[in-house]
Amino acid sequence: MNQLKVLLGPLVLLFHSGLIAQQVTARVMDAKTLKGIPYATIQYGPQRGTITNEEGRFSIALDSTVTPQDSIHISSMGYEKTTLPWTQLQDTIITIAPKAIALNSVYLFDQERSVDEIIRLMKAKMPQNINTQRVRQRFFLRQSVFNHIQKADLGFERSSIAELDKDLIDSIALSIPEYSYHYTETLGDLFKANGDNKIDIIRAAELYDKTAFNSIDDFSDQIERIFKANVKPDSYLKIKSGIFSQKVQVDSLLQETDKETEEVLSEEWSKETPDDLLNAQKDIFNEILGEVFYADDSKVDLLRKTRKYEFSLVGHTDIESDGVYIIDFVPKGSAPFQGRLYVNMEDFAVMRIDFENLKNLRNFRLLGIYYRETKFKGTMRFASLPNGRYELSFLDLSFGRWFRMDRPLDVIEKNKNVKGRRKQNELRLNIDFQMANTHKWELVVYNSDLIAKNEFEDFEENPNIKARYMPQYDPEFWKGHTIMEPNQAIREFSVATETLTP
């Protein structure tokens, strides 16, 4: 792989019962509306359970190591807790009744507390409520990436290289898919110790359209061939965009590499691609754990800037067997978020937070480059460990961004070793590129176990594990494993469909 592909890389990345296991599936729905209930808790044994997907669907894999109780327990905020015999689960619809939020004195208190006092105690007790001990968590993580190319006008103006003409430039723009989707699903164990994370990946799958990436690679190869045929090795390229310019030596850009160098470059390039599953998953965990509301650099600035929010106590309810205060928050002025907190009545730990931004989190504009962070919305739930401290047990987070580049681009070949004018060739474009991008993460933690120091230190990650590529969703891949059920878009995903119908 040569340096030209390395330079083109960022453009490419823009697109881019018994001994036999038994699987039981069902769907949880609102008894009144008959709509699926998203992210309801399904408990089927001590420290064992799962979560419904956004459509209310769930599945549970049983094997000889799991002995289910006679009944399962279904709970969701705002609904009556429901218990059903295990035998009623297979391929069925379960309806549960809504329950009103308690606005009167259903709970007995030693003393009534104002909302300001609850928030003060929540902040004061945060250090002792957050788990800092080493822990191993069985997780399922789904990342969904949605790209919408709103405009891809490369704006061909002129070229002195015959092959590098308007037709080729236009065909590159047309090859970029208007819509693209990339799903990654991972089941594994997360080892956590004071901010240091290790991952044991059990199984993983990726769904996306390889043909979209291959078409960009084909154009990269074609442009590389044109450059080699028309540009002199001792020339240099002057790349200008507006008032900025950069000088690149052509001989270093286009030279052939020997086999050993090629292998080194290939190895370094692979570290930056989705093929490196382990590091990609660690990067995802670093990102989403860094956005937990109490993290120092979290975009949800609720704890650091409580004075910028107005809090109101709207009622009381229970999460599992714990009574919680229900507290809404809205911005007083420039703060970006609104949402709801569920604060434990006993230890003032946050057991759940729902939030969404009311305005763009970032707006950047400079010399034809535009960037906006348009959406940051999610739900986080926390569960108590045997040590009485809390760990993240569920996360649903969406992060939306918008990007535009509206700038001229000139690529000029110059050579001081030839007679006559130094300028040899020129390509001039006027690029107008606009893209909207959304990342969505769904994380389910099935169980959390405190571990000893040596268990964390002795565990060695497997850097060679790969995700299975799927051109269409294959439910058999996850048979025998408990995961969060895919939504309809994932179940119906196929390369053929995506290619023909954006």
Secondary structure by P-SEA (a helix, b strand, c coil): ccaaaaaaccccccccccccbbbbbbbbbcccccccccbbbbbccccccccccccccbbbbbccccccccbbbbbcccccbbbbcccccccbbbbbbbbcccccccccccccccaaaaaaaaaaacccccccccccccbbbbbbbbbbcccccccccccccccccaaaaaaaaaacccbbbbbbbbbbbbbbcccbbbbbcccccccccaaaaaaaaaaaaaaaaaaaacccccbbbbbbcccbbbbbbcccccccccaaaaaaaaaaaaaacccaaaaaaaaaaaaaaaacccccccccccccccccbbbbbccccccccbbbbbbbbbbcccccccbbbbbbcccccccbbbbbbccccbbbbcccbbbbbccccbbbbbbbcccccccccbbbbbbbbbbbbbbbbbbbbbbcccccccccbbbbbbbbbbbbbbbbbbbbbcbbbbbcaaaaaaccccccbbbbbbccccccccccccccccccccccccaaaaaacc
